[in-house]
Amino acid sequence: MTETQQDTDGLTTMTLGEDYPEIRESVRAICANYPGEYWRKLDANDEYAEEFVTELSQSGFLGALIPEAYGGSGLPIRAGGAILEEIHASGGNAYACHAQMYMMGTMLRHGSEEQKQRYLPGIASGDIRFQAFGVTEPTTGSDTTQLKTRAVREGDHYVVNGQKIWTSRAHKSDLMTLLVRTTPADQVKKRSDGLSVLLVDMKEAVGNGIELRPIDAMVNHQTNEVFIDNLKVPVENLIGEEGRGFRYILDGMNAERVLVASESLGDCRYFIKRATDYANERVIFGRPIGQNQGIQFPIARAYAEWKAADLMVRAAAALFEAGQPCGEEANTAKLLASEAAWNAAEACMQTFGGFAAAKEFDIERKWRDCRLGRIAPISTNLILGYIGQHVLGMPKSY
């Protein structure tokens, strides 16, 4: 019984152990072509993982969740999670391409048939890169309903003005999902009303209403500020109904949580294996350092936290695929997996000692990368606020 099935009593089930073994093995084979040296070079030069993303796309892995009718594999979200997990467990970084997996869901669920036919086959084949997600703004941050980017309809197009920040891969994407306000905030009953989702053709827009400025950051996530000045977007590029965009974005966030949590699981595996191998090999004072409780116990605890987070990610994926409510599970999975990855990273750093800071060992690079998981795409405190309010029934904390 797969994650998408329910038994005769209506209970959602999930698979334990290494699921999707053929997919995982194929992803590992690709990742073997991109060792630590490849990622270190990209990191040092602040470059995009062009070759890696191209090979993943051409192998069909970035189109795994797109239905077969549109050229994809039609696999469940758990399969997508397995792909991303293996990339991170290999020492790579799926941040270069993961957005495509969860963003296409907005188009798939709420886009017109014409939009699906126009874009999804190209996204599935890799001919169209759909990697940019324009939501966050400098002055509003996670308070999405207060965003200020404005789109005004003029005939057969919208005129958009505003600014976005932390828009990763915008300069490497053919399409960008852009959340805008189409009705002023003072003219709506609920602050979540009046927001709309536009699909922006980046090849046409950059230099014609959009200016991109790269952000020099701690991690190589190829992120940008996006300045929007009288950008014209055809009305036919509106996804769904005008004014309902916030609901569409929320609809895809559970998928995002599950997939990003899967990446953190891969980080856990990477750090635990590296730390365990080194603890067994490194001999100091006549014995392997793994014999010392100060080294052994943090790694063992990291293992236990990884296993617990893994179960929650599987549960969230199973509920999502069965069409059941999964906000609690998806958010909890993201929280537990990101913190398990960080604790595993800390244990690995301590195990390697001074060598952990040497770039040739790749530990410090992965350590920096996984720390971002506790902040983005949603911070730990916002998840705690969600659980406190929507699960435990306490007053809203923000």
Beta strands, then each sheet from edge to edge (+ up, - down):
strand 1: 130-134
strand 2: 150-154
strand 3: 157-164
strand 4: 175-181
strand 5: 195-201
strand 6: 210-214
strand 7: 224-234
strand 8: 238-239
strand 9: 283-284
strand 10: 287-288
sheet 1: 1+ 4+ 5- 8+
sheet 2: 2+ 3- 7+ 6-
sheet 3: 9+ 10-
end
